[in-house]
Amino acid sequence: METSVAANPTALPAGPGRVVLGVTGGIAAYKAAELTRILVKAGTAVDVVMTDAATRFVTPMTFQALSGRPVLTDLWQSGAGDGMGHIALSRGADAILVAPASADFLAKLAQGRADDLLSTLCLARDCPLFVAPAMNRQMWAHAATRRNVAQLVADGVVVLGPDTGELACKEHGEGRMLEPADLIAALSASRVPKLLAGKRVLLTAGPTFEAIDPVRGITNSSSGKMGFALAQAAAEAGAVVTVVAGPSALPTPTGVRRVDVTSAAQMADAVLARVADCDVFVGVAAVADYTPETAHAQKIKKSGAPLTLTLKPTLDILATVAARLGAPFCVGFAAESDEVERFAEDKRKRKKLPLLVANRAQDALGSDDNEVTLLDADGAHRLPRMDKLALARRLVAEIARRLPSP
Ligand code: CTP
């Protein structure tokens, strides 16, 4: 089964240091409250600026309580001190995000008008501007809105969405504001260097499940966190990413294509069907090394006598990919319980990998952070302990600098 983009609210990268969140008039203004909450939780300072129309949908008090900072609504109210408060507000910001951005506000921005605080800030800025449109589908499809959006894109404004789905007017179509987690992922990704732009990355992640009978099987305790974090980091770095995932409840990172599989054999088939046109292959999955010789069609009944299972080896997906003619740049993971570097280096050589990421099995399983050693032809390079997303971003940088130049 192949599915596409969904947000991963549990693995949000830390947002920029300070964001000006512009809220314009629309039902989706309530989602801006949730957006504020998530940004603040990730350590981002959020200065909320509301248009007059926005205050008809959600009160400034809501945003003030969530952001813990004053909410600005009026061009004149901000002019405390030297009277240039509106300029100062955008000057120190890492980004301005207008969410929701109404059709009217997009039109105003496209014309470069500055007749309220938010539009003035957008004009007097030296940071990136993101807009998340939200409107009725006919307004979004209207020639005037299309013209305005094209103008904004030409002016360097980043337009996020909109999505297709049920709209506040009870119609179905394009015009729905992106979910807060998608907006935050886009905001964070925009700050990541595009080290893998134009590259296609294929990964395996999670455990596999080898059926014994219809209700039982052999699996392992891999959570899939490292593989999904790496998929997210590669997508942030501009790669086209496909993750072949064993059974895992983790949500798919934004912009990543996901192929769900169950067994090691299915994982091998899914990888080998897609590997031909990829530049990088990373085997993060904890693939079962053995699978039952036969999966019983019926549930095995308890007889009281000992039960013997015969297991046969599975295909080593990573070694198979690395042995192909014109193989992609292959990266392996090795979880060892002892003598980590020695066993891992043996593994790297045996599987003919340019790069292997080794760790202590006890350290990584299910945990949110990890401490690894990189092994390549030059030897072992220890990395400090860090959370899995930070590590994933570091690994992306390590992979990017080892890729053959085009
Ligand atoms: N791998 C694979 N296909 C398999 C088994 C492993 O692609 N059938 C990949 C994993 O995704 C990981 C690396 O190979 O990148 C781990 O190598 P492996 O030799 O299987 O590690 P261990 O299972 O730890 O091996 P051993 O039991 O021999 O230590």
Residues whose N, C-alpha, C, O or C-beta is under 5 A from the ligand:
A	BS01	CTP	G283 V284 A285 A286 V287 A288 D289 T314 L315 D316 I317 L318 V331 G332 F333 A334 A335
